[in-house]
Amino acid sequence: MQDCPEKGEAWRETVLAFRADGSYNDPIRDCAIEACFLGPCGEKIVRPAFWDGGVRYCVSFAAPCAGRWTWTL
């Protein structure tokens, strides 16, 4: 395992919120969203989104090490 740079905070939860393009009859089963997080040492963590009501979906993430993290849906 590589050491991660000491930038940013580890284990601090972040919740990203998104709006779906439309509504679904069954938003939990009909809409699957995943976020892919890439860490400063090459880590890759994939997290599923959860339905938060209406057309809003969220992804909860806490980086396991300090440093710059990027994400894509």
C-alpha positions as CSV (number, residue, x, y, z in Angstrom):
1,M,0.0,0.0,0.0
2,Q,1.3,3.5,-0.9
3,D,1.3,6.4,1.4
4,C,-1.2,9.1,0.5
5,P,-0.3,12.8,0.4
6,E,-1.5,14.8,3.4
7,K,-4.0,17.0,1.6
8,G,-7.7,17.1,2.4
9,E,-9.2,15.0,5.1
10,A,-9.7,11.3,5.6
11,W,-13.0,9.7,6.7
12,R,-15.0,13.0,6.4
13,E,-18.3,12.1,4.9
14,T,-19.5,14.0,1.8
15,V,-22.9,13.7,0.3
16,L,-23.2,14.5,-3.4
17,A,-26.7,15.3,-4.7
18,F,-28.0,14.8,-8.3
19,R,-31.3,15.3,-10.1
20,A,-32.5,12.7,-12.5
21,D,-33.6,13.8,-16.0
22,G,-37.1,12.5,-15.4
23,S,-39.3,10.7,-12.8
24,Y,-39.7,7.0,-12.5
25,N,-42.6,4.8,-11.5
26,D,-40.2,2.8,-9.2
27,P,-37.2,5.1,-8.6
28,I,-35.4,2.5,-6.5
29,R,-35.5,-0.2,-9.2
30,D,-35.7,1.8,-12.4
31,C,-32.8,4.2,-11.9
32,A,-29.3,2.9,-11.1
33,I,-26.6,5.5,-10.6
34,E,-23.0,4.8,-9.5
35,A,-20.2,7.2,-8.7
36,C,-16.6,6.2,-9.3
37,F,-14.1,7.9,-7.0
38,L,-10.4,7.9,-7.8
39,G,-7.9,8.6,-5.1
40,P,-4.5,10.2,-4.9
41,C,-2.7,6.9,-4.8
42,G,-4.7,5.2,-7.6
43,E,-7.5,3.9,-5.4
44,K,-10.8,3.3,-7.1
45,I,-14.0,3.1,-5.1
46,V,-17.4,2.7,-6.6
47,R,-20.5,3.8,-4.6
48,P,-24.1,3.4,-5.5
49,A,-26.5,6.4,-5.4
50,F,-29.6,6.2,-3.2
51,W,-33.0,7.8,-4.0
52,D,-33.7,10.8,-1.8
53,G,-37.3,11.5,-3.0
54,G,-38.7,13.0,-6.2
55,V,-36.0,13.2,-8.8
56,R,-33.2,13.6,-6.3
57,Y,-30.5,11.0,-5.8
58,C,-27.4,11.1,-3.5
59,V,-24.1,9.4,-3.2
60,S,-22.4,9.2,0.2
61,F,-18.6,9.0,0.3
62,A,-15.8,9.2,2.9
63,A,-12.3,9.1,1.6
64,P,-10.2,6.4,3.3
65,C,-7.0,8.5,3.0
66,A,-6.2,12.2,2.8
67,G,-5.5,13.8,-0.6
68,R,-7.2,14.9,-3.7
69,W,-10.1,12.7,-4.9
70,T,-12.0,13.0,-8.2
71,W,-15.3,11.4,-9.2
72,T,-17.5,10.6,-12.2
73,L,-21.0,9.3,-12.6
